[in-house]
Amino acid sequence: MVTILGKENTILNKFVSELRNSSIQRDSMRFRRNLERVGEIMAYEISKTLNYRSITVETPLGEAEINVPEGEVVLATLLRAGLPMHSGFLNFFDNSESAFVSAYRRYKKDGTFHIDIESVTTPSLAGKTLILIDPMLATGVSMELSYQTLIQMGGEPEFTHIASVIASEDGVEYIKKRFSSHKMKIWTAAVDEELTVKSYIVPGIGDIGDLAYGNKI
């Protein structure tokens, strides 16, 4: 159910190392581009799991048979942090429909928080392949709520891929337990052990949204 792409020797790890690097990540344009690159690599890896059909293409000199993906893909992204990764996926799945989820942490005075889903836009998901994109899979709660809201509005997908740059061990286990009966797979570049009391992944990357688009108030 979980594929950790960074365990292999792959150029992906170069981009992840720059995303983590506190000096390099200050370059917001490079930071966004590295997130986009990670999205492109994950899109390529996920594409290997899709169903394919054979088509015949006419070239200037004859005909060629080629296997191409079949079925519809929907790219669903958590705002705002997921937008650069979404662009990377869209570079490969260029005919895909898109869904967007606005989710945020609402903090209480004691420092605890709960996840609020502010808005969702989605096409029909019924019978399609859903790729749910969020760069950080921390507790897993925002991913769970986003998925549940999406299927309530759009219907049940045939299969769901969760794509994150960094996941926590707790987040991975949470998703595995909550969706053990669902056709679902988690894709990530790395799994970090520590999750702080404020639910930040350590060593992690930092606040993806702020690093990509500037600090929020």
N, C-alpha and C positions, 0 to 999 in steps of 0.2 A: 504493500500500500504506500510505501515511502521510497522515493529514489533521491539519493543525495549525490548530485552530479559532481560536486567538488571533491569527492573521494578519489576520482580518477585524475590523471594528469591531463589537464585541459586548459585552453586559453581562458576559459570562464574564470579560473582562479586569479588570473591577472586582473581582470575587471573587478572582481570581488575584493581583492587586496587593496585596490585603489579606492573603492567605496568605503572600506573600513578605515583607511589611512587618514588620520585627523588633519594632516597637512594638505594632502591632495584633494580631499573632499570639500575643501573651502572654495575650490573652483567649481561654481554651481553648474556651468555649462558642461564641464567634463563629467561632473557627478551625474547629470541627467543623461548624458551620452552613455555612460557606463551602465546605468540602469536599463537603457534602451538595448544595449548590447546583450545584457543578461537575458532580457526578454526575447531577443532574436535567437539566442542559443537554446533557450528552453522551448521556444516554439518549434525549432528544428527537432529537438529530442522528442517532444510530445507528438510531432507529426508521424513518427515511426510507429505509433500505437494505433493510428486511425485505420479505418477500413479503406481498401483501395479497389479500383476497377481499371480494366485495361481499355485504352482508347487508341484509335488509329489517327495519326497526324500526317497530313500531306506536306512533304518537304519539296523544295524545287526539283529534287532528283528522284523522288519516289515516296514511299510510305514508311512510317515508323510506328511501332507499337510501344506505348508507354503506359506504365501504371501511375494513376493519379488518385489523390484522395477523393472519397465520396462521402456524402453526408454533410450536414450543416454545422458550422462552428459558431458559437457565440462567445465573445470576449467580455467578461464582466470584471469591472475594475473598481476598487475602493478608492474614493477621492480623499485627498488630492495626491497622496504619495504614490499611488499606482499608475499615474498617467504616463511617466516615461517608459515604464515596462510595457504598458498597453501599446504604446507606439511601436516598440520592438516586436511585439506579437503581431501587430497589424501589418508590419512590413512583410511578414511571411504569410499570415492568414489574411490576405488583402481583400478577400471577398466576404469576410465575416461580418455579421451584425455585432453590435456592441451594446452592453448594458453598463450602467453606472450606479454606484451605491455611495451615498454620503453618510458615513458613520463617524461618530466622535465619542470621546470619553467625557461624561458629565461628572465632574468631581464634587464630592461633598466636603463639608468643613473638616471632617476627621481625616481627609486625605484619600478615602476610598472612592471608588467611582463605579458607574455602570455605563454600558454602551447604549447610546441612542442612535437609531436609524432615522436620519432626517428626511431623506428622499431617495427614491429608487426609480430609475427608468429602465425598462427592459423590453425586448421583443419576446415573442413566444419561445419558450425553451423546450417544449414538448418534443421528445424524440431526437433532440440535437445533442451535440457535444458542447458542454459548458466548460470554459476555462476561467476560473475565478482567481484574479490577480491581486495580491497585496504583498508588497516587498518584505514586510515583517510579520511572521506568524508568532505572536507572543503568547498570550493566554489561550488563543483559539476562539474566544467568545465572539469577537467582532466578525470573524469568519463564519462562525455558526449562524449568527443572527442574519448576516448578509445572505447566506445561502438559503436559509429558511424563508426570508422575505422574497427573494428572487423566485423560488419555486411556487410560493403562494400566488405570486402575480403572474408568472410566466409558464407554470406547469413543470412537470418532472422531466429533466433531461435524461438522455440515454446513458450518459456517463459524464462525470465531473472530474476535472483536473484542477487541483489547487496549486498555484505557482507563487513561491516566495523566494526572495534572495536568501534570507536568514530565518530559521525557525528555532524556537526553543524546544527542549525536550518535553517540557510540560505541555506546550501547545500542540505538538505532534501527538502526544498520548491522548490529549483531550479530544482532538478531532477523530482519532482512531476509535475511541470509545463511543462518542456521540453518533458516529455515522458508520458503525461496523456493518450495518445491513444495507448500506448504499453502495452503488457502483462509483467508487471514488478513489483517487490517487493523489498523493502529495508529492510535489516536485520542489526541491530546494537545493541551493548551492552548499549550504552548511547548516548543521544543527549545533547550537550553543547550549551549554549545560545550565547556565545560571539565569534565573529570572528574579529580579529584585522585588521587594515588597510593593513597589509602585508599578510592577509588571513591565519593567524595561529589560530587554535582552542584553546580557553581558557575555562577551565583549561587544557583540552587536555591531551597530553602525552609528547610531544616533537617531535624531528625528529626521526621517527621510523627507517629509514634506518641507520642513524648514531648510534643509540642506539643498533641496532641489529648487525651491521657489521663494525662499526668504522667510524670516521669522514672522510668526503670527502674533496678534495681540489678544 
